[in-house]
Amino acid sequence: MKATLCIDDAVGEHRRTLLDSSGKPFRLEIERWSERGRRAKLDEVWWGRVKARMPGNRGWFVDLGLDADGVIEPIRAAAVTEGALLAVRVKSEAWADKGPLLSLADMSPTAPRPEKPTRHAVAKRDPFLRGVEIEKTITDVDARRHLDEAVEEAGQRIHQLQGGGDIAIDVTRGLTVIDVDSGGRVSGADGEAFALGLNMAAAEEAARQIALRGTSGLVAVDFVGMQAAKSQRKLAEAFRQALTGRLGRVSDVLELSSLGVCEAAIARRIRPVRDALAAPAAEREALDALREIETAGRAARAARIHARISAAAAQWLELDAIGWKAQLAGRIGARWAIEAEARAPSPQGSGKPQVWSA
């Protein structure tokens, strides 16, 4: 699949997205500077210390020297012993309250072993680019615009379909539900052809949204009902192929049920976008402010940039744990002023930072 890569290395946060041939985003990656070196990424190799067996003999907890322990499954962990230092590969990244899923990594017996858990090697091939051919790379202002649009889209519930109709995406504890609605789509005389056309558009959009959001686990798509078995098989295969193209890997997709529901099992590999954005409120607001200050500074190169944020976000910035002051000064010059408000930080709504130039 051919794609355009957009890279935005804003002060405090690195973001990437992939655009398809129509300019729509279908993958999104976000990493805060505060996370660098503190998160196990897909396909990396780490040295980890085996801690304890999981309840129910479902594997072992492995200390990687990070905030969350990894888990190695019992299938290949028969020889694992408590306290052993193992070379492990990251099969899926941590998300929500779950640590990274690990497998044993191939390691030469002569490879030097560290004294404590640490990263051994990054992924040989960038997992974010798996299955795509990069035709063009965009950076700077245009990339930031595309990234902002991708982040906003990934948080929306309703998504319009080309030709009319929409899909609604709801995430529950156990699965992601996608409902297809015809909306204002114009129906012709052939109801079966109308339903198939609507469902095919919905399958493509659903696959794009699944990849964009980093959705994993069980997904149930409630398509508009069709009577013909041939149409149902065609739709299931289209959804299967769309997922493969967007994700860069094969997913388990079942045939439609008698009620028109298609179930898919999406293997967890990367953390969902919602988790990537779920920084502590003060840090989230501070990073958003830095992003807007940098953008305003580039647009108004001779002006002084002002920002009004919560006291907690201002305190987080004042600590400068990520070295943002020197980085921002190097990009736009030391020409900003930050005002603290007596309010609680909030990543959205009334807590959004106010930034202006003067």
C-alpha positions in Angstrom: 0.0 0.0 0.0 1.4 3.4 -1.0 1.3 6.2 1.6 2.5 9.6 2.6 4.4 9.9 5.9 3.8 13.0 8.0 6.3 13.7 10.8 5.8 16.4 13.5 8.5 16.5 16.2 6.9 19.3 18.3 8.6 20.4 21.4 7.6 17.8 24.0 5.9 15.3 21.8 6.7 13.4 18.6 3.8 12.5 16.3 3.6 10.6 13.0 0.7 9.7 10.7 0.3 7.9 7.4 -2.0 9.2 4.7 -3.5 7.0 2.0 -3.8 7.9 -1.7 -6.9 10.1 -1.0 -5.1 12.0 1.7 -6.9 10.4 4.7 -4.9 9.3 7.8 -4.9 5.6 8.6 -2.2 5.2 11.2 -1.2 7.4 14.0 1.7 7.3 16.5 2.3 9.6 19.4 5.1 9.6 21.9 5.8 12.2 24.6 9.4 13.2 25.3 8.8 12.2 28.9 8.2 8.6 27.8 11.5 8.2 25.8 13.5 5.3 27.1 10.6 4.4 29.5 8.4 2.4 27.2 8.8 -1.0 25.6 8.0 -0.6 21.9 6.8 -3.3 19.4 9.5 -5.7 18.2 12.2 -4.2 20.5 14.5 -6.7 22.3 14.9 -6.2 26.1 16.7 -8.0 28.9 14.2 -8.7 31.6 14.3 -10.3 35.1 11.7 -13.0 35.8 9.7 -12.0 38.9 6.9 -14.3 39.6 4.4 -16.7 38.1 1.0 -15.2 37.1 -2.1 -16.4 38.8 -3.6 -19.6 37.3 -0.2 -20.5 35.8 -0.9 -18.2 32.8 2.8 -17.1 32.4 5.4 -15.1 34.2 5.7 -11.4 35.1 9.0 -10.0 33.8 10.7 -6.8 35.2 11.9 -4.7 32.3 13.0 -1.8 34.5 9.9 0.1 33.5 6.8 1.3 35.3 4.8 -1.8 34.2 6.0 -5.4 34.2 5.9 -7.4 31.0 4.2 -10.8 30.7 5.7 -13.8 29.0 3.2 -16.4 28.0 3.5 -20.0 29.2 3.7 -21.6 25.7 7.4 -20.8 25.4 8.1 -20.2 29.0 8.5 -23.8 30.1 12.2 -23.3 31.0 11.6 -19.9 32.7 12.7 -19.8 36.3 12.2 -17.1 38.8 15.1 -14.6 39.0 16.5 -15.5 35.6 17.6 -12.7 33.2 16.0 -13.3 29.8 16.3 -11.8 26.4 12.7 -11.1 25.4 11.0 -9.5 22.4 8.0 -7.1 22.6 5.0 -8.8 20.9 2.6 -6.1 21.9 2.9 -2.8 23.7 1.5 -1.9 27.1 -2.0 -0.3 27.2 -4.5 0.7 29.9 -3.4 -1.3 33.0 -1.8 -4.1 31.1 1.9 -4.5 30.6 3.7 -5.4 27.4 3.3 -9.0 26.1 6.6 -10.7 25.5 8.2 -13.7 23.8 11.6 -15.2 24.1 14.1 -13.6 21.8 16.9 -15.4 19.9 20.1 -14.4 21.6 23.7 -15.6 21.1 25.0 -17.5 24.2 28.1 -15.2 23.9 26.1 -12.0 24.0 27.1 -9.9 27.0 24.5 -9.8 29.7 23.7 -6.6 31.6 23.5 -6.5 35.4 19.9 -5.3 35.4 16.9 -5.1 33.0 17.4 -2.8 30.0 16.7 -2.4 26.3 19.0 -4.5 24.2 18.0 -3.4 20.6 15.4 -1.4 18.8 13.2 -3.0 16.1 15.1 -3.9 12.9 12.2 -2.6 10.8 9.9 0.2 11.8 6.6 -1.5 12.7 4.7 1.8 12.0 5.7 1.5 8.3 4.9 -2.2 8.0 3.2 -3.1 4.7 3.4 0.4 3.2 5.5 2.0 0.5 6.4 5.6 1.4 6.0 7.9 -1.7 6.5 11.2 0.1 7.5 12.5 3.5 6.0 15.8 4.9 7.3 17.8 7.8 7.0 21.2 9.4 3.7 23.2 9.1 1.9 20.9 6.7 2.7 17.9 8.7 1.4 19.5 11.9 -1.8 20.4 10.2 -2.3 16.8 9.1 -1.4 15.4 12.5 -3.8 17.8 14.3 -6.6 16.6 11.9 -5.7 13.0 12.4 -5.8 13.3 16.2 -9.1 15.1 16.1 -10.6 12.5 13.8 -9.4 9.6 16.0 -11.5 11.0 18.8 -14.8 11.4 16.9 -17.6 9.0 17.3 -19.5 9.5 14.0 -17.8 9.3 10.6 -19.5 10.2 7.3 -19.3 7.8 4.3 -18.7 8.9 0.8 -22.0 8.9 -1.0 -24.0 9.3 2.2 -24.5 7.3 5.4 -22.2 7.0 8.4 -20.7 4.7 10.9 -20.7 5.2 14.7 -17.9 3.8 16.8 -18.4 2.9 20.5 -15.8 1.3 22.7 -16.9 -0.9 25.6 -14.9 -2.8 28.1 -15.1 -6.0 26.1 -15.3 -5.0 22.5 -15.6 -2.2 20.0 -18.9 -1.8 18.3 -19.3 -0.2 14.9 -22.9 0.6 13.7 -23.6 1.3 10.0 -26.5 3.8 9.2 -27.7 4.7 5.8 -28.5 8.3 6.9 -29.3 10.5 3.9 -27.8 8.0 1.3 -30.1 7.9 -1.7 -31.6 4.5 -2.3 -32.2 3.1 -5.8 -34.8 0.6 -7.0 -32.4 -2.3 -6.2 -32.4 -2.6 -2.3 -29.8 -5.3 -2.3 -27.4 -3.3 -4.4 -28.0 -0.2 -2.3 -27.2 -2.1 0.9 -24.1 -3.7 -0.6 -22.8 -0.3 -1.8 -23.4 1.3 1.6 -21.8 -1.7 3.5 -18.7 -1.8 1.2 -18.1 1.9 1.9 -18.6 1.3 5.6 -16.2 -1.7 5.6 -13.4 0.5 4.1 -14.1 3.3 6.6 -14.3 1.0 9.5 -11.0 -0.6 8.7 -9.4 2.9 8.4 -10.7 4.0 11.7 -9.6 0.7 13.4 -6.0 1.2 12.1 -6.0 5.0 12.9 -7.1 4.5 16.5 -4.9 1.4 17.2 -8.1 -0.5 18.0 -7.5 -4.1 19.1 -9.5 -7.0 20.5 -13.0 -8.0 19.4 -14.7 -5.7 16.9 -18.4 -6.2 15.9 -19.6 -4.3 12.9 -23.4 -4.1 12.5 -23.9 -3.8 8.8 -27.1 -3.0 7.0 -29.0 -6.3 6.3 -28.5 -8.1 3.0 -30.4 -11.2 1.8 -28.0 -12.6 -0.8 -25.3 -15.0 0.6 -23.0 -13.9 -2.3 -23.3 -10.2 -1.1 -22.6 -11.2 2.5 -19.4 -13.2 1.5 -18.2 -10.3 -0.8 -18.6 -7.9 2.1 -16.8 -10.0 4.6 -13.9 -10.5 2.2 -13.8 -6.8 1.5 -13.6 -6.0 5.2 -10.9 -8.6 5.6 -8.8 -7.2 2.8 -9.3 -3.6 4.0 -8.0 -4.5 7.4 -5.0 -6.2 6.0 -4.1 -3.2 3.9 -4.6 -0.7 6.7 -2.9 -2.7 9.5 -0.2 -4.3 7.4 -1.1 -7.8 8.8 -3.9 -10.3 8.6 -6.8 -10.3 11.0 -9.4 -13.0 11.8 -12.7 -11.9 10.2 -15.8 -14.1 10.4 -18.6 -14.3 7.9 -21.6 -12.2 8.6 -24.1 -13.6 11.0 -27.8 -14.1 10.2 -28.3 -10.7 11.8 -25.8 -8.9 9.6 -23.1 -8.6 12.2 -19.4 -9.2 11.2 -17.0 -10.1 14.0 -13.3 -9.5 13.8 -10.4 -10.3 16.2 -7.7 -7.6 15.9 -4.4 -8.7 17.5 -3.1 -6.2 20.0 0.3 -4.8 18.8 0.5 -1.1 19.4 -1.1 0.9 22.2 -4.3 2.7 21.3 -4.2 6.4 20.4 -6.4 7.2 23.4 -3.7 5.7 25.7 -1.0 7.7 23.9 -2.9 10.9 24.6 -3.8 10.0 28.2 -0.9 11.8 29.9 -1.5 13.3 33.4 -3.8 16.3 33.0 -1.1 18.9 33.9 1.4 17.4 31.4 -1.2 17.0 28.7 -2.2 20.7 29.0 1.4 21.8 29.2 2.3 19.8 26.0 -0.7 21.3 24.2 0.5 24.8 25.2 4.0 24.1 24.0 2.6 22.9 20.7 0.5 26.1 20.2 3.3 28.4 21.4 5.7 26.8 18.8 3.0 27.1 16.1 2.3 30.7 16.9 6.0 31.5 17.1 6.6 30.2 13.6 3.6 32.2 12.2 4.5 35.5 13.9 8.3 35.5 13.8 8.7 39.0 15.4 6.0 38.8 18.0 6.0 37.9 21.6 4.0 34.7 22.4 1.7 34.6 25.4 0.1 31.5 27.0 -2.4 31.3 29.8 -2.6 27.8 31.4 -3.5 26.2 34.8 -1.2 26.6 37.7 -0.5 22.8 37.7 0.5 22.9 34.0 2.6 26.0 34.6 4.4 24.2 37.5 5.0 21.1 35.3 6.6 23.4 32.7 8.7 25.2 35.3 10.3 22.0 36.4 11.6 21.5 32.8 12.1 17.8 33.2 12.2 17.2 29.4 14.4 20.2 28.5 11.7 22.0 26.6 13.0 25.6 27.3 16.3 25.2 25.4 14.6 23.3 22.6 11.8 25.9 22.2 14.3 28.8 22.4 16.3 27.2 19.6 13.3 27.0 17.4 11.5 30.3 17.8 13.7 32.3 20.2 13.2 33.0 23.9 10.1 35.2 23.3 7.3 33.7 25.2 5.5 34.5 28.5 3.4 32.0 30.4 0.7 33.0 32.8 -0.8 30.7 35.5 -4.5 30.6 36.2 -6.1 29.4 39.4 -8.0 26.5 37.9 -7.6 22.7 37.6 -5.9 21.4 34.6 -8.0 19.7 31.9 -6.9 18.2 28.6 -10.0 19.5 26.9 -12.9 21.9 27.2 -12.5 24.9 29.5 -9.0 23.7 30.4 -7.6 24.2 26.9 -4.5 26.5 26.9 -5.0 30.0 25.6 -2.1 31.1 23.3 -1.8 34.4 21.4 0.9 36.7 19.9 1.4 40.4 20.6 
